[in-house]
């Protein structure tokens, strides 16, 4: 049962990342990092840094 919950949460995280990452100039295949919970946090951090860079321009 825990695996099913993990799979649902992972899927619900990967799908939005697939749509958001290209807007930040990051390749879509990096969404696979969301399989690991720390990976999702790292991607959010990376996107925040890219957003700051985009706002400076």
C-alpha positions, 0 to 999 in steps of 0.5 A, a space after each residue: 500500500 505504501 508503494 501505491 501512495 509513493 507512486 501516486 505522489 511521484 506521478 503527481 509531482 512529475 507531471 507538473 515538472 514536465 510542463 514547468 521545467 522547459 519554461 525555466 530553460 531546463 530539459 524535461 528529462 530532469 523531471 525523472 529526478 522527482 522519483 527521489 523526494 530530495 530530487 524534487 526539492 532540488 529541482 524546485 531550488 534550481 527553478 527558483 535560482 533560474 527565476 531570479 536570473 530571469 528577473 535580473 534580465 
